[in-house]
Amino acid sequence: QMLNGWPLYGKDRKNNVGEVPLAGPGDESPLELGVDLTPLLGKLNPGADGDGRLFLSFSCAENSEASGVLHACAIRNYDDKGSFVGESVVEVKDGSFGKKPLTLEAILPRSR
């Protein structure tokens, strides 16, 4: 949904990540996307023990001939002032998606 600019998690939510300009015919350059997970992570129970788990799913519209490849994926952490703190790489074995969706799973270590 994020490539279409649709709101995440329901129509009336304000978590819209906007529209991503897709490359045109003949332009095979990769796109770099970022999704701010802060609103979602802020809803987690602060008293919960253990790490979190993140599921990412990539797919194309039903009956679409489109396909894609996810080359790399990482979760970046920033401090309260927006400064980069660190990055956790999410393993991507075969990043192809199209007729079949691609789903990745990552463990989010609890910040201490």
Backbone as ProteinMPNN parsed JSONL, in Angstrom:
{"seq_chain_A": "QMLNGWPLYGKDRKNNVGEVPLAGPGDESPLELGVDLTPLLGKLNPGADGDGRLFLSFSCAENSEASGVLHACAIRNYDDKGSFVGESVVEVKDGSFGKKPLTLEAILPRSR", "coords_chain_A": {"N_chain_A": [[0.803, -1.197, 0.0], [2.032, 1.198, 0.539], [3.38, 2.224, -1.686], [1.398, 3.194, -3.242], [0.472, 5.3, -1.867], [-1.597, 5.02, -0.09], [-3.411, 5.244, 2.987], [-1.937, 3.74, 5.841], [-3.002, 0.989, 7.831], [-5.822, 1.348, 7.822], [-8.482, 3.415, 6.562], [-9.087, 5.89, 7.822], [-6.87, 6.652, 9.231], [-3.879, 8.504, 10.111], [-1.423, 7.754, 9.136], [-0.165, 7.976, 6.635], [2.202, 7.309, 4.229], [2.748, 8.631, 1.949], [3.306, 9.218, -1.619], [5.36, 7.373, -3.808], [7.568, 8.167, -6.328], [7.601, 6.239, -9.141], [9.955, 4.576, -11.251], [10.194, 5.136, -14.757], [9.475, 3.547, -17.998], [12.275, 1.744, -19.158], [13.937, 2.756, -17.223], [15.722, 1.34, -14.898], [16.671, 1.809, -12.389], [17.122, 1.341, -8.858], [14.724, 1.991, -6.217], [14.761, 3.82, -3.176], [13.224, 3.367, -0.163], [11.628, 4.632, 2.756], [10.027, 3.978, 5.795], [8.393, 5.338, 8.474], [8.282, 3.946, 11.532], [7.611, 4.833, 14.01], [4.984, 5.745, 14.997], [3.661, 3.274, 15.149], [5.327, 1.677, 16.794], [5.167, 3.133, 19.103], [2.771, 2.363, 20.17], [3.134, -0.009, 21.409], [3.253, -2.044, 24.348], [4.831, -0.563, 26.995], [5.701, -1.921, 29.239], [6.204, -4.487, 28.512], [8.115, -7.501, 28.276], [11.1, -8.619, 26.613], [12.014, -8.969, 23.092], [10.795, -7.334, 20.087], [8.86, -8.211, 17.159], [8.942, -7.893, 13.713], [7.074, -7.887, 10.763], [7.355, -7.756, 7.333], [5.744, -7.283, 4.296], [5.69, -7.642, 0.834], [4.043, -7.066, -2.177], [2.246, -7.271, -5.315], [-0.482, -5.645, -7.04], [-3.567, -7.439, -7.319], [-3.947, -9.635, -10.059], [-2.063, -8.258, -11.522], [0.605, -7.71, -13.828], [2.966, -6.84, -12.99], [6.193, -6.935, -11.376], [8.73, -7.226, -8.849], [11.859, -6.596, -7.13], [13.372, -6.902, -4.062], [16.242, -5.59, -2.947], [17.772, -5.029, -0.648], [17.38, -4.657, 2.909], [16.868, -2.843, 5.874], [16.66, -1.886, 9.316], [16.579, 1.162, 10.718], [17.704, 3.085, 13.479], [16.983, 5.996, 15.33], [17.786, 8.751, 17.474], [15.994, 10.767, 19.941], [16.292, 13.292, 18.895], [16.538, 12.97, 16.234], [18.951, 12.111, 15.231], [21.056, 9.732, 13.66], [21.419, 6.51, 15.03], [21.919, 3.727, 14.819], [21.902, 0.676, 12.814], [20.088, -2.189, 11.851], [20.494, -4.952, 9.92], [18.246, -6.627, 7.789], [17.892, -9.871, 6.746], [17.776, -10.77, 3.346], [16.998, -13.261, 1.343], [15.931, -14.221, -1.214], [14.717, -11.749, -2.972], [12.581, -11.455, -4.721], [9.316, -10.589, -5.913], [5.915, -10.693, -6.985], [3.781, -12.411, -8.698], [3.693, -14.035, -6.492], [3.742, -13.1, -3.058], [6.339, -11.445, -1.128], [7.637, -12.035, 2.002], [9.182, -10.826, 4.855], [10.807, -11.325, 7.992], [11.733, -9.862, 11.026], [13.624, -9.453, 14.015], [13.154, -7.147, 16.548], [15.245, -5.704, 18.658], [14.676, -4.865, 22.034], [14.869, -1.556, 23.101], [16.998, -0.336, 25.567]], "CA_chain_A": [[0.0, 0.0, 0.0], [2.79, 2.442, 0.678], [3.758, 2.78, -2.978], [0.224, 3.851, -3.794], [0.138, 6.447, -1.035], [-2.803, 4.768, 0.691], [-3.148, 5.261, 4.429], [-1.651, 2.457, 6.477], [-3.824, 0.565, 8.964], [-7.204, 1.823, 7.762], [-8.744, 4.618, 5.771], [-9.167, 7.123, 8.599], [-5.639, 6.858, 9.992], [-3.009, 9.561, 9.606], [-0.095, 7.179, 8.927], [0.063, 7.888, 5.196], [3.619, 7.539, 3.938], [2.868, 9.415, 0.719], [3.473, 8.526, -2.886], [6.739, 7.194, -4.239], [7.634, 8.237, -7.79], [8.161, 5.023, -9.713], [10.762, 4.771, -12.457], [9.455, 4.92, -16.0], [10.008, 2.513, -18.893], [13.689, 1.873, -19.48], [14.691, 3.2, -16.046], [15.778, 0.192, -13.992], [17.363, 2.173, -11.156], [16.351, 0.963, -7.669], [14.139, 3.025, -5.371], [15.032, 3.666, -1.749], [12.024, 3.737, 0.574], [11.7, 4.659, 4.206], [8.733, 4.009, 6.465], [8.562, 5.688, 9.876], [7.539, 3.011, 12.376], [7.431, 5.431, 15.328], [3.605, 5.67, 15.502], [3.324, 1.883, 15.435], [6.109, 1.218, 17.945], [4.689, 3.854, 20.275], [1.569, 1.704, 20.686], [3.508, -1.234, 22.106], [3.204, -1.972, 25.797], [6.177, -0.259, 27.497], [6.07, -2.845, 30.298], [6.398, -5.837, 27.971], [9.482, -8.015, 28.29], [11.558, -9.281, 25.394], [12.17, -8.244, 21.844], [9.635, -7.255, 19.211], [8.971, -8.93, 15.896], [8.402, -7.091, 12.621], [6.808, -8.615, 9.528], [7.232, -6.892, 6.161], [5.211, -8.037, 3.169], [5.724, -6.915, -0.434], [3.266, -7.761, -3.204], [1.703, -6.445, -6.391], [-1.939, -5.682, -7.113], [-4.135, -8.676, -7.851], [-4.007, -9.736, -11.528], [-1.067, -7.378, -12.125], [1.761, -8.352, -14.461], [4.156, -6.21, -12.413], [7.033, -7.713, -10.473], [9.747, -6.403, -8.22], [12.938, -7.258, -6.4], [13.891, -6.201, -2.901], [17.687, -5.853, -2.935], [18.308, -4.949, 0.709], [16.424, -4.142, 3.887], [17.477, -2.569, 7.174], [15.883, -1.091, 10.254], [17.463, 2.201, 11.257], [17.278, 3.69, 14.736], [17.346, 7.395, 15.511], [17.495, 9.222, 18.823], [14.861, 11.691, 20.037], [16.576, 14.506, 18.126], [16.611, 12.619, 14.82], [20.299, 11.702, 14.829], [21.199, 8.306, 13.386], [22.043, 5.767, 16.117], [22.415, 2.443, 14.343], [21.132, -0.002, 11.778], [20.03, -3.653, 11.895], [20.231, -5.474, 8.58], [17.272, -7.714, 7.683], [18.37, -10.765, 5.692], [16.927, -10.958, 2.167], [17.572, -14.369, 0.561], [15.451, -14.014, -2.58], [13.836, -10.602, -2.818], [11.623, -11.343, -5.824], [7.884, -10.686, -5.646], [5.058, -10.438, -8.145], [2.639, -13.329, -8.569], [3.728, -14.466, -5.094], [4.275, -12.039, -2.203], [7.588, -11.631, -0.392], [7.463, -11.682, 3.407], [10.4, -10.854, 5.669], [10.574, -11.247, 9.425], [12.906, -9.339, 11.725], [13.518, -9.274, 15.46], [13.481, -5.785, 16.964], [15.717, -5.728, 20.045], [14.082, -3.833, 22.881], [15.798, -0.501, 23.523], [17.122, -0.341, 27.023]], "C_chain_A": [[0.845, 1.26, 0.0], [3.197, 3.038, -0.661], [2.598, 3.505, -3.64], [-0.181, 5.075, -2.987], [-1.139, 6.252, -0.24], [-2.466, 4.83, 2.17], [-2.889, 3.852, 4.948], [-2.636, 2.225, 7.61], [-5.201, 1.199, 8.963], [-7.334, 3.184, 7.118], [-8.66, 5.915, 6.573], [-7.925, 7.409, 9.434], [-4.788, 7.944, 9.341], [-1.592, 9.063, 9.369], [0.204, 7.012, 7.451], [1.519, 8.218, 4.909], [3.821, 8.287, 2.633], [3.057, 8.568, -0.507], [4.946, 8.484, -3.266], [6.766, 7.278, -5.756], [8.32, 6.997, -8.344], [8.926, 5.345, -10.982], [9.916, 4.454, -13.689], [10.073, 3.823, -16.848], [11.472, 2.782, -19.248], [14.547, 2.338, -18.32], [14.642, 2.087, -15.009], [16.46, 0.527, -12.667], [16.498, 1.832, -9.942], [15.817, 2.19, -6.937], [14.551, 2.766, -3.935], [13.829, 4.209, -0.999], [12.311, 3.761, 2.058], [10.303, 4.763, 4.782], [8.986, 4.277, 7.94], [7.664, 4.788, 10.724], [7.221, 3.589, 13.75], [5.989, 5.37, 15.822], [3.192, 4.249, 15.887], [4.041, 1.399, 16.69], [5.663, 1.898, 19.228], [3.459, 3.225, 20.908], [1.881, 0.405, 21.421], [3.501, -1.007, 23.608], [4.602, -1.71, 26.345], [6.633, -1.21, 28.597], [6.341, -4.256, 29.812], [7.869, -6.223, 28.014], [9.828, -8.595, 26.93], [11.603, -8.366, 24.188], [10.857, -8.214, 21.074], [9.891, -8.031, 17.934], [8.26, -8.104, 14.835], [8.237, -7.968, 11.392], [6.627, -7.601, 8.413], [6.759, -7.742, 4.994], [5.177, -7.137, 1.941], [4.943, -7.72, -1.46], [2.824, -6.758, -4.259], [0.181, -6.561, -6.365], [-2.406, -6.992, -7.74], [-4.286, -8.579, -9.366], [-3.034, -8.796, -12.238], [0.055, -8.201, -12.746], [3.068, -7.803, -13.892], [4.922, -7.196, -11.538], [8.075, -6.778, -9.884], [10.796, -7.253, -7.539], [13.353, -6.349, -5.254], [15.363, -6.57, -2.786], [18.262, -5.9, -1.524], [17.246, -4.36, 1.624], [17.156, -3.941, 5.209], [16.506, -1.763, 8.02], [16.854, -0.118, 10.895], [16.853, 2.795, 12.517], [17.825, 5.105, 14.832], [17.03, 7.795, 16.947], [16.342, 10.225, 18.778], [15.053, 12.971, 19.228], [16.726, 14.226, 16.637], [17.989, 12.228, 14.328], [20.365, 10.184, 14.687], [21.966, 7.628, 14.511], [22.651, 4.468, 15.617], [21.463, 1.807, 13.352], [21.218, -1.509, 11.982], [19.643, -4.145, 10.513], [19.236, -6.626, 8.675], [17.701, -8.573, 6.5], [17.327, -10.92, 4.592], [17.579, -12.049, 1.326], [17.211, -14.231, -0.907], [14.4, -12.93, -2.494], [12.788, -10.441, -3.896], [10.181, -11.43, -5.333], [7.12, -10.277, -6.897], [3.807, -11.267, -8.015], [2.535, -13.841, -7.132], [4.306, -13.328, -4.256], [5.613, -12.429, -1.574], [7.327, -11.189, 1.042], [8.791, -11.851, 4.124], [10.0, -10.742, 7.131], [11.863, -10.772, 10.078], [12.605, -9.243, 13.216], [13.965, -7.851, 15.776], [13.934, -5.83, 18.416], [15.107, -4.577, 20.831], [15.161, -2.835, 23.277], [15.825, -0.473, 25.036], [17.528, 1.022, 27.512]], "O_chain_A": [[0.404, 2.295, -0.499], [3.346, 4.255, -0.763], [2.811, 4.346, -4.513], [-1.086, 5.808, -3.385], [-1.714, 7.228, 0.242], [-1.347, 4.501, 2.564], [-3.547, 2.895, 4.537], [-3.056, 3.172, 8.275], [-5.703, 1.557, 10.028], [-6.407, 3.993, 7.134], [-8.206, 6.934, 6.052], [-7.934, 8.321, 10.261], [-4.96, 8.26, 8.164], [-0.649, 9.855, 9.395], [0.774, 5.996, 7.052], [2.013, 9.277, 5.298], [4.96, 8.552, 2.247], [2.98, 7.341, -0.445], [5.68, 9.451, -3.064], [6.05, 6.527, -6.418], [9.486, 6.739, -8.047], [8.581, 6.281, -11.703], [9.031, 3.599, -13.645], [11.083, 3.233, -16.463], [11.848, 3.903, -19.592], [15.773, 2.318, -18.422], [13.635, 1.914, -14.322], [16.792, -0.377, -11.901], [15.28, 2.008, -9.981], [16.382, 3.28, -7.025], [14.676, 1.613, -3.522], [13.452, 5.368, -1.172], [13.14, 2.999, 2.555], [9.487, 5.552, 4.305], [9.714, 3.527, 8.59], [6.439, 4.862, 10.64], [6.621, 2.903, 14.578], [5.767, 4.977, 16.967], [2.452, 4.056, 16.851], [3.424, 0.778, 17.556], [5.764, 1.323, 20.312], [3.135, 3.52, 22.059], [0.983, -0.214, 21.994], [3.723, 0.11, 24.075], [5.485, -2.551, 26.18], [7.831, -1.303, 28.868], [6.673, -5.133, 30.61], [8.753, -5.389, 27.817], [8.944, -9.014, 26.183], [11.283, -7.179, 24.251], [9.93, -8.968, 21.37], [11.016, -8.454, 17.667], [7.125, -7.668, 15.026], [9.15, -8.707, 11.021], [5.822, -6.679, 8.542], [7.318, -8.807, 4.733], [4.694, -6.006, 2.003], [5.156, -8.925, -1.599], [3.008, -5.55, -4.107], [-0.371, -7.468, -5.742], [-1.723, -7.573, -8.584], [-4.708, -7.547, -9.887], [-3.171, -8.564, -13.439], [0.406, -9.266, -12.239], [4.15, -8.252, -14.271], [4.359, -8.166, -11.03], [8.272, -5.667, -10.375], [10.643, -8.466, -7.39], [13.649, -5.171, -5.456], [15.697, -7.732, -2.553], [19.138, -6.715, -1.234], [16.336, -3.66, 1.179], [17.967, -4.775, 5.612], [15.644, -1.053, 7.501], [17.827, -0.519, 11.534], [15.64, 2.982, 12.607], [18.969, 5.377, 14.467], [16.117, 7.247, 17.564], [15.786, 10.499, 17.714], [14.081, 13.657, 18.913], [17.008, 15.138, 15.86], [18.182, 12.03, 13.129], [19.8, 9.448, 15.496], [23.032, 8.097, 14.91], [23.789, 4.145, 15.96], [20.375, 2.317, 13.084], [22.293, -2.044, 12.254], [18.583, -3.793, 9.996], [19.365, -7.497, 9.536], [17.857, -8.073, 5.386], [16.152, -11.168, 4.862], [18.591, -11.806, 0.668], [18.097, -14.133, -1.756], [13.302, -13.17, -1.993], [12.158, -9.387, -3.983], [9.857, -12.232, -4.458], [7.655, -9.583, -7.761], [2.873, -10.887, -7.31], [1.438, -14.055, -6.617], [5.248, -12.662, -4.683], [5.96, -13.608, -1.506], [6.845, -10.079, 1.268], [9.443, -12.889, 4.015], [8.981, -10.137, 7.463], [12.952, -11.225, 9.726], [11.472, -8.984, 13.619], [15.022, -7.406, 15.328], [13.107, -5.977, 19.317], [15.034, -3.449, 20.343], [16.238, -3.221, 23.733], [14.79, -0.576, 25.694], [17.686, 1.223, 28.716]]}, "name": "protein", "num_of_chains": 1, "seq": "QMLNGWPLYGKDRKNNVGEVPLAGPGDESPLELGVDLTPLLGKLNPGADGDGRLFLSFSCAENSEASGVLHACAIRNYDDKGSFVGESVVEVKDGSFGKKPLTLEAILPRSR"}
